[in-house]
Amino acid sequence: MLRKYAILLGAIAAIAMPMASASAQTVLKWAHVYETSEPFHTETVWAAEEIKKRTQGRYT
């Protein structure tokens, strides 16, 4: 029984790994409870743009 699960997990990993490496972009998400006019929000938006720019779009 354990061997069947090991084979199943190996097959899933073999299928999923090429898909993961083919992904050219990683999406980072975060949230906050501040209003859009608050400095925390505006700086967060700036940081997101900088991350995207400095990683050449690998992270958004």
N, C-alpha and C positions, 0 to 999 in steps of 0.2 A: 504494500500500500504506500509506504514511504517512498519507494522507488518511483512509483507512478507520479507522485506529486513532484519529485525532483525532475523527472523527465518533462512534465508539464511546465514547470517553472523555467526550465532550460529552453523549451520551445518558445515560450512567451518572451523571454529575454532575447532570444535570437531574432525574433520578429521586431521587437521594440527598439533594440539598439540601433539599427540602421536608421530608423525613423527619427530617433533622438539626435543622432549626429548630423542628419540632413537639415535639421532646423537651424536656420541662419540667425534667428532672432530669439532673444529671451525677454519676456515681458515681466517686469517687476511692478507690483501693485502695492500701494499703501493707502491708508485712509486716515482721516482726522475729523474732528467735530467742529472745527472753526468755520466762521463765515468766510466767504470768498474775498471779502475786503480786508481780512486780518493779515498781518505780516507773515504769519506761519504759512498760510495758504499760498500767498504770492511767492514766497521763498521756496516752497515745495514745488510749485510749477516751474520756477527757474531751475531748481536742482534737476528735475526730470528732463528738461531740455538740455542741460549741460551733460547729463549722463548719456543721453542719446548722441549728442554731438561728439563727445570725447571718446566714445566707444565705436564711432563710425556706424551707428545704428545696430550694433550687436545686442545692446540692451535698450529697451524702451520702457 
